[in-house]
Every structure is written in C-alpha cells, then in structure tokens.
Amino acid sequence: MGSVNQSPTELLLHFMALYSCPL
C-alpha cells in the first residue's frame, strides 16, 4: 500500500492473492 494510484484491477489481484494463500 505504497501508492494510492493503483488501479482497481491491481487491488482485485492483490485481494485474490491474499484469499488464495491466507496466513
């Protein structure tokens, strides 16, 4: 979460990754 200029698609990908491999 460095830059707030991230596209909605990028955020979605990040969320998907977190859901794919949760801690």
Secondary structure, 3 states (H helix, E strand, C coil): CCCCCCCHHHHHHHHHHHHHCCC
